């Protein structure tokens, strides 16, 4: 299972390939509270979570990092 930094590196590599600035593609590891998505890694899953003002609005879970990305 990859950690947050390893996944961010993969995303940065993809971003560079398509001409995006890596500062514009940030994978957060905790909720900001402003509706921005973040990654949680637990129980063998990668969870793509969107929270706003303390309420979880959406959660998608993936076993495979390739499915997450």
N, C-alpha and C positions, 0 to 999 in steps of 0.2 A: 504494500500500500504506500502510495506516495504521500509526502507531507505537503503542506500549503506552499512552501517556497519552491519545491520541485514543480508543482502544478503551475505556479506563477511563471516560472522559467519557460515552461512549454507554451503557455499563452503568450508570453513576450516574444518567443521565437516565431510563432504564427503571426503575431501582430506585425513584426518587422517584415515578414515575407509579403504581406499585403499592403505595406506602406503606412501602417499606423504608428503613431508615436506611442511608445510603451507607457508613458505617463498618463495616457488617456485610457488605458486598459488595465485597471486595477482590480484585482480579486481580493476583496476584503475577507478577513478571517473572523470578524465579529460584527454584529449589527451596528449600524450608524444611527439608527432611529429615524432616518429620513427616507425610507423606502428603497434604499440601495441594496442590491443583492449581496450576499456573502456566502462563503463556503464553510461548512462544518464537516469535520471528519470524525465519525464515531461508529462503533459497532460494525466495522468493516464496510461502511458505506460512505460515499461522498454525497453530502446534502447541499443542494442549492436552495438557499432560504432568502425570502424577502420579508423583512419586518419593517413596520412603521409605527413610531410612537409606542413601542413596547408590545405591539400586537403582531403575531405572525400571520402574514397574508397568504404566503405560498411556500410549499416545500416540495422539492423533487429529489428523489434519492436514487443513487446509481451505485452498482457494485463495481463497474469497470470505469476507470478514469477516462478512457476514450469516449465512452457514452456521455460522461459529464462534460467533457470539452466539446 
